Amino acid sequence: MHEDGEGCSATTMLVESLSLRDFRNYACARVTLAPGLNLLVGANGQGKTNLLEAIHLISGRNPPRFGGNAQLIRWGSDTATAEATITAGGAEPALKLELDRRGRRLFVNGKKTRALSDSPLVATLFCPETLRLVKEGAQARRELADDLIERLRPAYGRTRSEYGRVLRQRNKILQRPGSAAQLDVWDERLCELGAEIVAERAEIVRVVSPLVSEAYGTLSGEGRPAAASYESRLVGDDNGHEAIARRMAASLAARRADEFARGFTLVGPHRDDVELTLDGHALRGFGSQGEQRTAALALVLAEARVLAEATGAQPVMLLDDVVSELDDERRKRLLKHLAEGRQVIITATSERATGAALPNANVIRVCRGQVKDG
């Protein structure tokens, strides 16, 4: 990664076409997408967001409003498919996602992938739920950092899963009086895994913070400093795994009595946060609606920068209901910035909602699960 915030040279990843069958409110649909800006226009509830969701799923990610595979399948059907032809690194693979109530399976050129995360499509998503990153508690921000790390280093997902398993077992012990002797073996493993998570998060936040600041300045047109910082009592001058594990072990020992009293683990990366600030003040408590939305967008743009550095390809950017609540100047700056060297797919209730900043956009009209170009 370039850690100085400078741009990178990357090819542009493209979704050339998207086909859906029995997905959400679509019985059957095919969409042809263009390089650059694509505008999905339609009234609320017509299926614009569902198109973005399908692309996001094909890229191997869970949708923000995910409530189970059954909700992704059109009423009255047992299965659904979402297919895309993409351009990535000079290749043009065909991707097919099959869904039923038991799960999802991804095929690349007809061959089933080992995991959904093995998708060659890289995409980033901004949607109303993205604002949780700024407005709500720490869990959403931890998950954002964890998801980005896992996209860069898939083995990190196994570390997270194992940490969760050990944490649950330790909490069960804390709920049984007289079981303190059983904690030692679990504490050792918890500290080993926790140290890896803390170190990875601290590093990714260190890299992302200047990119968030740069993106915020670009969108707002202001010189006010925005930043992201990893808030953890386990971070210190030495953030090697062994040093973090020692600090975590000492903290667990110091708080053991309190943990038994409460019945759950009070120390570890599950208690940490990623703080977003503007002018040194927490945006969650002090930011206006516009500042919070701009910061959430800056996070998504920073995520795209990191992924472009790592993969050599600009991710496809999916923006749901992003422009309607921005003032004219921020809307113009956002769309001008997005138009530079990447494919962008934006939803809006009307072409007027985007102002005059999208004269060359590929317009796709959406109505009751039907799509029409132009």
Disulfide bonds with the S-S distance in Angstrom:
none
